[in-house]
Amino acid sequence: MTNKTNMQTNCNKRKEWWQKPGFGIMFQIESRPGWIWNRNYDKFNASMMDESGKLNFNGPYCKMRKWVEFSKKAGVDYHVFEAKWHDGICYFDTKFTEWKTPIDYCRIFADESKRLGIPFMFYYSSIFDHNPQFDDIQPLRGITPSFIAMHHESKEKIAKYSMNLAKMIETTSKASRNKRGAYNLEFFDEVEFHDFTYNPEKYEKYLLNQIKELIEKYNPDGMWIDWYWGKAEASTFLIMNLMEQEYPSVVLTYNVSIERDPRYIQYLSGEAHDVETAWKAGNNHRNKKKPWELCGPAAYGWDVPIARSDPYEIFRIAAIIMASGGKFCFGLPSQMDGELYPKPAQNIELFGNWYKSRRNLFSEGIPMKYSGSKVPGIKVNRDDFGIIGSIYENENLIHIINFQGTTKELKVSFSDEFWGDIEEIVLEPVKKRLELNRKKNELDVIIKGENLDMADTILRIIKT
């Protein structure tokens, strides 16, 4: 590339873990057999209660020390635990509800993460909470997207808004699953409207008290809030104000903030569940000024904990996002007894082993500045590969994303207009020099099939 581009320095070495590319795990506790994401909470809550109406917790339990050890072995840069999902069950010792686990799992997660030196965050569902103590103010109990803290001139509009979002989520999720393998699910039963009291302040007070508890009792590195919404959903802005005023040293991110411009946030976040979405997102967000992250299930879906048919799919998703300058956080589901689902966990272990030798190439890399999805002056001879450019130790890295896991040899061409000063091309991380074939106005290299990575073949460009 141009000399101006090459003058970019590796300032990532001076940044914190949340400011640069990396690999994370989010330990999930919402994947329960027989219950889908968009579940009926009148039925679900009844299944979790004893005869007196109190929580009779029956899982999923957490083998927290084992989980944190798993993170360490996988080589994460950070990890997240779901302290409270949309069902409202609190996996920490809170004084504001009885809807909590008998074991303080957040305490163990915090202590073990600190012991092993892993930056840790707490996921907290702020926008939906189906704790039965809020049934009187719950717009819809038969679906997950029920806006409990929404301020509106009409409570009927809040209920209809919640229903419309549920239908939109159902439509988009079914389309995604059909595209990825026709794995379909009915999302929810016919939902009945019921009368409720308009009192968002009841939940908002509870929400802020719990955020304070989590920070002051466990001292996390960050809070991962689900999710960022419009101005009518007050929970988004109440947490933002609290964190800015009282806990500025604690990292704050919101799911679904990646396309927004929040007033106060440390890094942006969103979701990518497949390679196609990751590729579009990487090219859209590569030049963002704020640090950013995407997350997605290591399994087939958030509520479908079977393994993906191609284990390298998660490698490609993460490689695209990290090469583009973002972090990628894999959701990893647990079984009812606290064991991680074996196949998704095995795939994360495989990814971790792959990532260890490439960590610095991602975490200390800086995305090249270019528009669109094509690095200027580079082309390949097949359309089942994509190219991402970054800068590492003041040299260019070319990430060749293998969309289909092809093992046939690949020709990569560099035009002299942009790349006329190439002296060597080295295959990373194995440090293998490739043979250069110089032609009029361009330079070609042939990457043999045995040298093509199933996810991301990385070339280091050494110039004169």
Secondary structure, 3 states (H helix, E strand, C coil): CCHHHHCCCCHHHHCCHHHCCEEEEEEECCCCCCCCCCCCHHHHHHHCECCCCCECCCCCCCCHHHHHHHHHHHCCCEEEEEEECCCCCECCCCCCCCCECCCCHHHHHHHHHHHHCCCEEEEEECCCCCCHHHHHHCCCCCCCCCCCCECCCCHHHHHHHHHHHHHHHHHHHHHHHHHCCCCCCCCCCCCCCCCCCCCHHHHHHHHHHHHHHHHHHHCCCEEEEECCCCCCEHHHHHHHHHHHHHCCCCEEEECCCCCCCCCCCCCEEEECCCHHHHHHHHHHHCCCCCCEEEEEECCCECCECCCCCCCHHHHHHHHHHHHCCCEEEEEEEECCCCCECHHHHHHHHHHHHHHHCCHHHHHCCEECCCCCCCCCCEEECCCCEEEEEEEECCEEEEEEEECCCCCCCEEEEEEHHHHCCEEEEEEECCCEECCCEEECCEEEEEECHHHCCCCEEEEEEEEC
